[in-house]
Amino acid sequence: MAEELLANDAKTSGQLNRSLLAVAFLSSFGSSLLYGYNLAVVNSPAQYIKDFYNETITERYGWSLDDRAVTLLYSLTVGIFAIGGMVGSLLVGTLVTKFGRKGTLVRSTGLVFVAGALMGSSRACRFPAMVIIGRFITGIHSGVSLSVVPMYLGEIAPKNLRGFLGLVPSIHICGGVFIAQVLGIHEILGKEEYWPLLLSLIVIPTAVQLMLLPWFPESPRYLLMEKKNMTATITALRWYHSKGNIQAEVEEMQEEQRSLSSVQTVSVLRLLVDRSVRWQLVTIAVVNVGMQLSGIDAIWFYTNNIFENAGIAVEQIQYTTVGTGAIEVVSGMLGCLTIERVGRRPLLVGGFTFMGVCCITLTLLLQTQYAAMRYVSVACVVGVIAGFCIGPVKIILPKDFCLESRALRPVPLLLTKPWYAADSVSVYPCV
């Protein structure tokens, strides 16, 4: 039966069809969008959340918190999202092996509904811990989805479209930040009584994803290499690559499967001391450390405070913040549309360079001495965000150098370029 399905395939065209575009936007809509939304949603109602913490503790224990204690609680609310993300990312290896790429995304939506219920009812229940726990759970969901979505899209996309589809989640991240900033305006949901609703709106895109994503096929690579289901693999490939050479793609995955069976697994320690992959590890470490230490999360979390310290009128800050969100979306789309022509490395290097220049000239300490520096600081904040969204927002390791990670278990060492690799290294089609 499988041979009959493969009989009349045409030459691979790598065209973007409706199925690919739909699954890219749908998988990102219920995951990457939420990540961006949760990054910025606590910015606008920050003072209301602090007041809620102080009021409830006063009601419950009869004593008031000082400013430092309230700031500490709010910082915990902000930072625990990242801790949840770390926990979620450590679960990815086990989840995608057991449930598949699409299956993991669908099952992880339950976390969002639990978190939304906790944060949405926290004010009515007068229980501040519900906000913090909800943020932690949303962080777990983001840690899972931010790892699984690029993996899923990379395995269903034709080679010539991996860069484009790989940046679709980054556009949704920027879009999520922008939506949170718009909804946080005082005229919409920026009032004190609406902040629990603002935090719990994450359930809406998740509900849409839960209703529609199960109708799409699983990753062909997962179906073939993990489930050994040739018929389902061919059906999925036909769904996503309607005009492609299905037989060639199946043969490529089968060759990869055969090569994997003869690859020796290595421990993390052996991986770190192996000279043949030292430059790949250095490259991966430098790129990811640069993204994590760029300070972009601090800018997203505390945009209002930065603009307030820069001298912008309080009533105008929310609109200025929305403007930065619009710039993020435009920058993300620019990176998505140019990545296949320009390449990954120029976007990464250019984005990091532009961020570095803006950080160097961002002299907040001189604002009190020179009035003009306030405008320079605002421009540099916008520049840091734009530079990040053009390239570093979506760290894509091209197929020229790639390592597969399965949490902390021993893993096969998988690379592609001959000049990078040792003789025992096998090919693996990465995102």
C-alpha positions as CSV (number, residue, x, y, z in Angstrom):
1,M,0.0,0.0,0.0
2,A,2.8,2.4,0.9
3,E,4.5,1.7,-2.4
4,E,1.3,2.5,-4.3
5,L,1.0,5.9,-2.5
6,L,4.6,6.7,-3.5
7,A,4.3,5.7,-7.2
8,N,3.3,9.0,-8.8
9,D,5.1,11.7,-6.9
10,A,6.5,14.7,-8.7
11,K,9.8,16.4,-8.1
12,T,10.1,18.3,-4.8
13,S,9.0,21.9,-5.2
14,G,9.2,23.2,-1.7
15,Q,6.1,25.4,-2.2
16,L,4.3,27.1,0.7
17,N,0.8,25.6,0.7
18,R,-2.2,26.3,2.9
19,S,-1.7,23.4,5.2
20,L,1.9,24.4,6.1
21,L,0.9,28.0,6.6
22,A,-2.2,27.1,8.7
23,V,-0.3,24.7,11.0
24,A,2.6,27.2,11.4
25,F,0.3,30.0,12.5
26,L,-2.0,27.8,14.5
27,S,0.7,26.1,16.5
28,S,2.4,29.5,17.2
29,F,-0.9,31.2,18.0
30,G,-1.6,29.0,21.0
31,S,2.0,28.9,22.3
32,S,4.5,31.5,21.1
33,L,1.8,34.2,21.2
34,L,1.2,33.3,24.8
35,Y,4.9,33.6,25.6
36,G,5.1,37.1,24.3
37,Y,1.8,38.0,26.0
38,N,3.0,36.8,29.4
39,L,6.3,38.6,29.0
40,A,4.5,42.0,28.8
41,V,1.1,41.5,30.5
42,V,2.4,42.1,34.0
43,N,3.9,45.5,33.0
44,S,0.8,47.6,32.8
45,P,-1.1,46.4,35.9
46,A,2.1,46.3,38.0
47,Q,0.9,48.8,40.6
48,Y,-2.5,47.2,40.8
49,I,-0.9,43.8,41.5
50,K,1.3,45.3,44.2
51,D,-1.7,47.0,45.8
52,F,-3.5,43.7,45.8
53,Y,-0.7,41.9,47.5
54,N,-0.5,44.6,50.2
55,E,-4.3,44.7,50.7
56,T,-4.8,41.0,51.1
57,I,-1.8,40.5,53.4
58,T,-3.1,43.4,55.6
59,E,-6.6,41.8,55.6
60,R,-5.2,38.3,56.5
61,Y,-2.5,39.1,58.9
62,G,-3.2,42.7,60.1
63,W,0.1,44.2,59.0
64,S,1.2,46.2,56.0
65,L,4.2,45.5,53.7
66,D,6.8,48.0,53.1
67,D,7.9,49.0,49.6
68,R,10.8,46.6,49.5
69,A,8.6,43.6,50.5
70,V,6.0,44.5,47.9
71,T,8.6,44.9,45.2
72,L,10.1,41.5,46.2
73,L,6.7,39.8,45.8
74,Y,6.1,41.5,42.5
75,S,9.6,40.5,41.3
76,L,8.8,36.9,42.3
77,T,5.6,37.1,40.2
78,V,7.7,38.3,37.2
79,G,10.7,36.0,37.6
80,I,8.8,32.8,38.4
81,F,7.6,32.7,34.8
82,A,11.2,32.1,33.7
83,I,11.7,29.4,36.3
84,G,8.6,27.7,35.0
85,G,10.0,27.9,31.5
86,M,13.2,26.2,32.6
87,V,11.2,23.4,34.2
88,G,9.1,23.0,31.1
89,S,12.1,22.9,28.8
90,L,13.6,20.0,30.8
91,L,10.4,18.0,30.1
92,V,10.5,18.3,26.4
93,G,12.7,15.4,25.5
94,T,10.4,12.9,27.3
95,L,7.2,14.5,26.1
96,V,7.9,14.6,22.4
97,T,9.1,11.0,22.5
98,K,6.0,9.8,24.2
99,F,3.3,12.0,22.7
100,G,4.8,13.4,19.5
101,R,5.3,17.0,18.5
102,K,1.7,17.9,17.9
103,G,0.5,15.6,20.7
104,T,2.7,17.5,23.2
105,L,1.3,20.8,22.1
106,V,-2.2,19.7,22.4
107,R,-1.8,18.1,25.8
108,S,0.1,21.1,27.2
109,T,-2.9,23.3,26.6
110,G,-4.3,22.0,29.9
111,L,-1.7,23.9,31.8
112,V,-2.9,27.2,30.3
113,F,-6.5,26.6,31.4
114,V,-5.4,25.8,34.9
115,A,-3.2,28.9,35.1
116,G,-5.9,31.1,33.6
117,A,-8.4,29.9,36.1
118,L,-6.0,30.6,39.0
119,M,-5.0,34.1,37.9
120,G,-8.5,35.1,36.9
121,S,-10.1,34.1,40.2
122,S,-7.2,35.3,42.5
123,R,-8.7,38.7,43.2
124,A,-12.1,37.2,44.0
125,C,-10.5,34.6,46.3
126,R,-8.2,37.2,47.9
127,F,-5.3,34.9,47.6
128,P,-2.1,36.4,46.1
129,A,-0.3,33.0,45.8
130,M,-2.8,32.1,43.0
131,V,-1.2,34.7,40.8
132,I,2.3,33.5,41.4
133,I,1.4,29.8,40.9
134,G,-0.5,30.7,37.7
135,R,2.6,32.5,36.4
136,F,4.7,29.5,37.2
137,I,2.4,27.2,35.3
138,T,2.2,29.5,32.3
139,G,6.0,29.4,32.4
140,I,6.0,25.6,32.2
141,H,3.7,25.8,29.2
142,S,6.0,28.3,27.5
143,G,9.1,26.3,28.2
144,V,7.5,23.3,26.5
145,S,5.9,25.0,23.6
146,L,8.9,27.2,22.7
147,S,10.9,24.0,22.2
148,V,8.3,21.9,20.5
149,V,6.9,24.4,18.0
150,P,10.2,25.0,16.2
151,M,10.8,21.2,16.2
152,Y,7.4,20.5,14.8
153,L,7.6,23.2,12.1
154,G,11.2,22.2,11.2
155,E,10.2,18.6,10.6
156,I,7.1,19.4,8.4
157,A,8.7,22.2,6.4
158,P,10.5,21.7,3.1
159,K,14.2,22.6,3.4
160,N,13.9,25.9,1.5
161,L,11.1,27.1,3.8
162,R,12.5,26.1,7.2
163,G,13.9,29.6,7.8
164,F,10.6,31.3,6.9
165,L,8.4,28.9,9.0
166,G,11.0,28.9,11.8
167,L,10.5,32.7,12.2
168,V,6.7,32.4,12.3
169,P,6.8,31.8,16.1
170,S,9.0,34.9,16.6
171,I,6.4,37.0,14.9
172,H,3.8,35.6,17.2
173,I,6.0,36.4,20.2
174,C,6.3,40.0,19.1
175,G,2.5,40.0,18.4
176,G,1.8,38.7,21.9
177,V,3.8,41.5,23.4
178,F,2.0,44.0,21.3
179,I,-1.5,42.6,22.2
180,A,-0.6,42.7,25.9
181,Q,0.5,46.3,25.6
182,V,-2.7,47.3,23.7
183,L,-5.0,45.5,26.1
184,G,-3.2,47.1,29.0
185,I,-4.2,50.6,28.0
186,H,-6.3,52.3,30.6
187,E,-9.2,52.7,28.1
188,I,-9.4,49.0,27.5
189,L,-8.4,46.6,30.3
190,G,-5.9,48.8,32.1
191,K,-8.2,49.6,35.0
192,E,-7.7,48.1,38.5
193,E,-10.8,45.9,38.4
194,Y,-9.7,44.3,35.1
195,W,-6.2,43.1,35.8
196,P,-7.2,39.5,36.7
197,L,-9.1,39.3,33.4
198,L,-6.0,40.7,31.6
199,L,-3.9,37.9,33.0
200,S,-6.4,35.2,32.3
201,L,-7.1,36.0,28.6
202,I,-4.4,33.5,27.7
203,V,-7.1,30.8,27.6
204,I,-8.7,32.3,24.4
205,P,-5.8,31.5,21.9
206,T,-5.2,28.2,23.7
207,A,-8.9,27.2,23.2
208,V,-8.6,28.0,19.5
209,Q,-5.5,25.9,19.2
210,L,-7.1,23.0,21.1
211,M,-10.1,23.0,18.8
212,L,-8.2,23.1,15.5
213,L,-4.7,21.7,15.9
214,P,-5.8,18.0,16.5
215,W,-7.1,18.0,12.9
216,F,-3.6,18.4,11.5
217,P,-1.2,15.4,11.0
218,E,1.7,14.6,13.3
219,S,5.2,15.2,12.3
220,P,6.2,12.8,9.5
221,R,9.6,12.2,11.0
222,Y,8.0,11.2,14.3
223,L,5.5,8.9,12.7
224,L,8.3,7.1,10.7
225,M,11.1,7.0,13.2
226,E,9.3,6.7,16.5
227,K,6.0,5.0,15.5
228,K,7.2,3.0,12.5
229,N,4.0,3.9,10.7
230,M,4.8,4.2,7.0
231,T,1.2,4.8,5.9
232,A,0.6,7.6,8.4
233,T,4.0,9.1,7.4
234,I,3.1,9.3,3.7
235,T,-0.3,10.7,4.5
236,A,1.3,13.5,6.6
237,L,3.8,14.3,3.9
238,R,1.1,14.5,1.3
239,W,-0.8,16.8,3.6
240,Y,2.1,19.2,4.1
241,H,4.0,18.7,0.8
242,S,1.2,18.3,-1.7
243,K,3.4,18.8,-4.7
244,G,6.6,17.4,-3.4
245,N,8.6,14.2,-4.1
246,I,7.3,12.1,-1.2
247,Q,9.4,9.1,-2.1
248,A,12.6,11.1,-1.9
249,E,11.7,12.5,1.5
250,V,10.7,9.1,2.9
251,E,14.0,7.6,1.6
252,E,15.9,10.4,3.2
253,M,14.3,9.8,6.6
254,Q,14.9,6.0,6.2
255,E,18.5,6.7,5.5
256,E,18.7,8.9,8.6
257,Q,17.0,6.1,10.6
258,R,19.6,3.5,9.4
259,S,22.5,5.8,10.2
260,L,21.1,6.5,13.7
261,S,21.0,2.8,14.5
262,S,24.8,2.7,14.1
263,V,25.7,5.9,16.0
264,Q,27.2,5.5,19.4
265,T,25.5,7.5,22.1
266,V,27.7,9.8,24.2
267,S,27.3,11.4,27.6
268,V,27.2,15.1,28.2
269,L,30.7,15.0,29.6
270,R,32.1,13.2,26.5
271,L,30.3,15.7,24.3
272,L,32.0,18.6,26.1
273,V,35.5,17.2,25.8
274,D,35.1,16.0,22.2
275,R,37.4,18.1,20.0
276,S,35.6,17.3,16.8
277,V,32.5,19.2,17.9
278,R,34.1,21.9,19.9
279,W,33.3,24.8,17.5
280,Q,29.7,23.7,17.2
281,L,29.3,23.8,21.0
282,V,31.1,27.1,21.3
283,T,28.8,28.6,18.5
284,I,25.7,27.3,20.2
285,A,26.7,28.5,23.6
286,V,27.8,31.9,22.4
287,V,24.6,32.5,20.5
288,N,22.2,31.3,23.2
289,V,24.1,33.0,26.1
290,G,24.1,36.2,24.1
291,M,20.3,36.0,23.7
292,Q,19.7,35.2,27.4
293,L,22.1,37.9,28.7
294,S,20.9,40.6,26.2
295,G,18.6,42.1,28.9
296,I,15.6,42.1,26.6
297,D,13.3,40.5,29.2
298,A,14.1,43.3,31.7
299,I,13.1,45.8,29.0
300,W,9.9,43.9,28.3
301,F,9.0,43.5,32.0
302,Y,9.9,47.1,33.0
303,T,9.2,49.2,30.0
304,N,6.9,51.5,31.8
305,N,9.4,52.1,34.6
306,I,12.2,52.8,32.0
307,F,10.1,55.3,30.2
308,E,8.9,57.0,33.4
309,N,12.5,57.4,34.5
310,A,13.3,58.8,31.1
311,G,10.9,61.7,31.8
312,I,7.9,60.7,29.7
313,A,4.6,61.9,31.2
314,V,2.8,59.1,33.1
315,E,-0.4,59.5,31.0
316,Q,1.6,59.0,27.8
317,I,3.7,56.1,28.8
318,Q,1.1,53.4,27.9
319,Y,0.9,54.8,24.3
320,T,4.7,54.9,24.0
321,T,4.8,51.3,25.1
322,V,2.3,50.3,22.5
323,G,4.4,52.1,19.9
324,T,7.4,49.9,20.9
325,G,5.2,46.8,20.5
326,A,4.3,47.9,17.0
327,I,8.0,48.2,16.2
328,E,8.6,44.7,17.5
329,V,6.0,43.3,15.2
330,V,7.3,45.1,12.1
331,S,10.9,44.0,13.0
332,G,9.8,40.4,13.4
333,M,8.1,40.4,10.1
334,L,11.1,42.0,8.5
335,G,13.3,39.2,9.8
336,C,10.8,36.5,8.6
337,L,10.7,37.9,5.1
338,T,14.4,38.3,4.7
339,I,15.9,35.3,6.4
340,E,16.0,33.0,3.3
341,R,17.7,35.7,1.2
342,V,20.0,37.2,3.8
343,G,20.7,34.1,5.9
344,R,20.7,33.3,9.6
345,R,24.2,34.5,10.6
346,P,23.8,38.1,9.2
347,L,20.5,38.5,11.0
348,L,22.0,37.3,14.2
349,V,25.2,39.3,14.0
350,G,23.4,42.4,12.8
351,G,20.7,42.1,15.4
352,F,23.2,41.6,18.3
353,T,25.4,44.4,16.9
354,F,22.6,46.9,16.8
355,M,21.5,45.9,20.3
356,G,25.1,46.4,21.5
357,V,25.4,49.9,20.0
358,C,22.1,50.9,21.6
359,C,23.1,49.5,25.0
360,I,26.4,51.4,24.8
361,T,24.7,54.7,24.2
362,L,21.9,54.0,26.6
363,T,23.2,56.2,29.5
364,L,20.3,56.4,31.9
365,L,22.6,57.8,34.6
366,L,23.1,61.0,32.5
367,Q,19.3,61.7,32.2
368,T,19.2,63.8,35.2
369,Q,22.1,66.0,34.0
370,Y,21.2,66.3,30.3
371,A,17.6,66.6,29.3
372,A,18.4,65.5,25.7
373,M,19.7,62.1,27.0
374,R,16.1,61.2,27.9
375,Y,15.2,61.1,24.2
376,V,18.3,59.2,23.4
377,S,17.5,56.7,26.1
378,V,14.0,56.1,24.7
379,A,15.3,55.8,21.2
380,C,17.9,53.2,22.4
381,V,15.3,51.2,24.2
382,V,13.3,51.0,20.9
383,G,16.5,50.2,19.1
384,V,17.4,47.3,21.4
385,I,13.9,45.8,20.9
386,A,14.0,46.2,17.1
387,G,17.5,44.7,16.9
388,F,16.4,41.7,19.0
389,C,13.2,41.1,17.0
390,I,15.0,41.2,13.6
391,G,17.3,38.2,14.4
392,P,18.1,37.0,18.0
393,V,14.4,36.7,18.9
394,K,14.4,33.3,17.2
395,I,17.7,31.6,17.5
396,I,17.8,29.2,14.5
397,L,20.6,26.7,14.3
398,P,20.8,26.1,10.5
399,K,21.2,22.7,9.1
400,D,24.9,23.5,8.6
401,F,25.5,22.7,12.3
402,C,23.1,21.0,14.7
403,L,23.0,19.0,17.9
404,E,19.9,17.1,19.1
405,S,19.3,17.2,22.8
406,R,17.2,14.8,24.8
407,A,17.3,16.5,28.2
408,L,20.3,15.2,30.1
409,R,20.2,11.6,29.0
410,P,23.0,10.2,26.8
411,V,22.3,11.4,23.2
412,P,23.5,10.6,19.7
413,L,25.9,13.2,18.4
414,L,24.3,14.5,15.2
415,L,25.9,17.0,12.8
416,T,25.9,17.6,9.1
417,K,28.8,19.6,7.6
418,P,31.8,17.4,6.6
419,W,34.3,20.0,7.8
420,Y,32.6,20.2,11.1
421,A,32.2,16.5,11.7
422,A,34.1,13.4,12.7
423,D,33.8,10.1,10.8
424,S,31.2,8.8,13.3
425,V,28.9,11.7,13.0
426,S,25.6,11.2,11.2
427,V,23.1,13.4,9.4
428,Y,20.1,14.9,11.1
429,P,17.7,17.3,9.5
430,C,17.4,20.1,12.1
431,V,15.2,23.2,12.3
